[in-house]
Every structure is written in structure tokens, then in C-alpha cells.
Amino acid sequence: MNRATLLPGEGSAGTRRMQGEAKEGFSYAELERRLRALPDGPASVLDTPRPFAIASIIGNFGIILGLLPSLLITFMAPQMWMVTMAKIGLMVAIIGSAPEFIRCLWVIPRSLWRWRNEQVVQLDHDIVQFRKVVVWVSRYPEQTLREYLHFVRRTQARLASKMGLLAGGVDKLGVAPLLIALGIQLKAFLELGQTPYWQLLIGLFLAIAYLIAFVAQLMRLRMQLYEYVLDEALEASAAPSGLPNPTAGLQS
């Protein structure tokens, strides 16, 4: 069912525009573009900014780079380039991990102290903004929305299975694996060639597993958002009286 003609205040021009959009077809790319265009809420401090997420990923690569020389020593004669690689890896790991760590020192106490007020303010902001996206999505045929909703749910299930296979339950431990891996790397740098082989392997595994889990969790959160929007749009399309009254006048 297409709800284009049921939206208030659209008029014939709006109807023609909506029909043109439906003819072009729904896509995840357009949905993502509209979601990214939504303004951040007053409590958006709880969302990890993109630069911080990129820095964390770079920090993980630094840990991996810094641990490799200690592993290579067990198979090769020590070389100066190994020391250089370990230094570079340690610096990259510290620089990449520091922004998010310092941010957490500020965000966590702040969110614990003000969580109630920030939660309700953020919810009031989000419901108004997401209605706009839901109104746009609900203009497409019901069968199309069900197909996209079914596909994103299946993709989430497959991603969860892959995460369990590649990273185990590392995503449930938060930042702890990263801190452990960084500690092992620091020890390996200070005691080059003396750190037990099994500790190096554990540190390398934790760094790689955390990197996989971190990126996969970001993907899961985004797909859950797609699922929420599609599900809400289907409910709005199936409602006998159209969208709820609070959506009146919301235009995309």
C-alpha cells in the first residue's frame, strides 16, 4: 500500500513528487542519506563521533604493528627495523586510543550524573526527527518495504553469526580487550624479546578480535536503525487512519 495520497498538506505537486520517488524505487543508500542528514540531538555526546571511531581503528592497527616485531624475533635474528616498527606501532596505538579513552573519562561520569534528563530530551528530539524519515519511507509500496525489512533482518542474523565465529564474545567486554592488548604491547616494547610467546599471541588476538567486533558492532547498530525505520513505516502504512496526528505537517 502506498500512503502518498494520505499525507496531509501535500497537494497535487507533492503527490507527483512522491509518485516519482516510488517509481525510482526505494534504496538503502537513500535511506542512509536521509538518516545522516538528521540533526544531532542534545544528548548526542553519547554517540561516538566518526573521528574518534576512526582513531580507535587506527589505534588497533598500531597495536598489531607493535606486537609483530616481538613475534618475528622468535623466528628471525633481531634487527634494528624491528625496534623501529615496535616504536612506531606503540606511538600509533597510544595516539589512536587516547582520544576515545580521554573522552570516556568525561562522558561516562557526565552520563551517569545526567542520564535521566538527557534521555528524555534526546527521546523527544529523536521521535520528531525519525517521524520525518518514516513519513518518507511509508510512501513506498508495502511489498517493497517488507522485502527490504526481511533482507536487513536476515543480514543482521548472518553478521551476528560471523561475529561469533571471528571474534567470539569480545564485543561484550567493551574496551577491556583493547586495554589488555595495549598493556601487552607496552610490556613487549619495554622488554623486547623477553615477553612470553603466549602473551604476544593473546595480545595480537585481542587486538584483531576487538577491531573486528568494533566494526561489526557499528554495522549492526546501523542495520538495527534501518529495521526500526522500515518497521515503523510498515505500521504507518497498515494503519486504517494513516499516520498518527503528530506527523501532520512534517514534510521531507
Summary of the structure (lengths in Angstrom):
residues: 252
radius of gyration: 24.1
end to end distance: 19.3
largest distance: 77.6
contacts: 757
relative contact order: 0.17
helix: 80%
strand: 0%
